Amino acid sequence: MPTVTLSVLGNWEGNIDLELINVIALAFALAFDAFGVAVAVGVQLGELDRWTVFRLSFHFGFAQFGMPIIGWLAGGEVVGLVGSLANWLAFIVLLAIGGRLIWEQIRPEERKWKGDPTRGASLLILMFATSVDALAAGFTLALVGSQILMPTLMIGVVAAAMTILGLIFGRTMGLKFGRIAGVIGGVILIGLAVKAVLF
C-alpha cells in the first residue's frame, strides 16, 4: 500500500485526488502575489479593455508556469543563489511601486507614472517580481520526485485566473473608492514586498 504524503508538494505516486488538491493549494498560494499586483494595476489603470486583461493574465500565468520548471531543472545551488538575490530584488521593486502608488494618491499633482504597467519593461519586472516564489517551488518539486508538467500547468492557469480577478477587483475598487483604493493597493504591494524577504 503506497504511503501518501500530506505535504503540499506531495509525490504524484500517492493518492491522485489528494495530490491534485495539494497542487491546487500550492497554485493558489503562489498566485497570491499575482493577484495583489493585479489589484494595484487595476486601481491605477481604472479602465480595462480585454487586451489589457489578456496581456497581464497571460504573462503572469506564463511566468508562474515557467519559473517552477527553471527551479526544477536548475538544482539547489543555483536556486539558492538566485533565490536569495531575487527575493531582495522583488522586495525593492514591489516596495518602490507600492510606495509610489500611495504617494500619487496623497499628492496627485506630482503623479509621474503615466505609463502602462502591462507593457514593456514594467511588465517584465512585474512578471519576475510575482513569480520568484515559484522558482523555489519548482526545486522542491524536484526534491520530492514529483513530475513537473502537471503542477506547473495548474500553477500557470490559477495565476492567470487570479490575475483576471485581481484586475477586475482593483478596477472596481478604484472606480468606487478613488484615492483610498490607491492607498490600499499600495499597502498590498508593500505587504507583498515584506513577504518576499521574510517568508
Secondary structure, 3 states (H helix, E strand, C coil): CCCCCCCCCCCCCCCHHHHHHHHHHHHHHHHHHHHHHHHHHHHHHCCCCHHHHHHHHHHHHHHHHHHHHHHHHHCHHHHHHHHHHHHHHHHHHHHHHHHHHHHHHHCHHHCCCCCCCCCHHHHHHHHHHHCHHHHHHHHHHHHCCCCCHHHHHHHHHHHHHHHHHHHHHHHHHHHHHCHHHHHHHHHHHHHHHHHHHHC
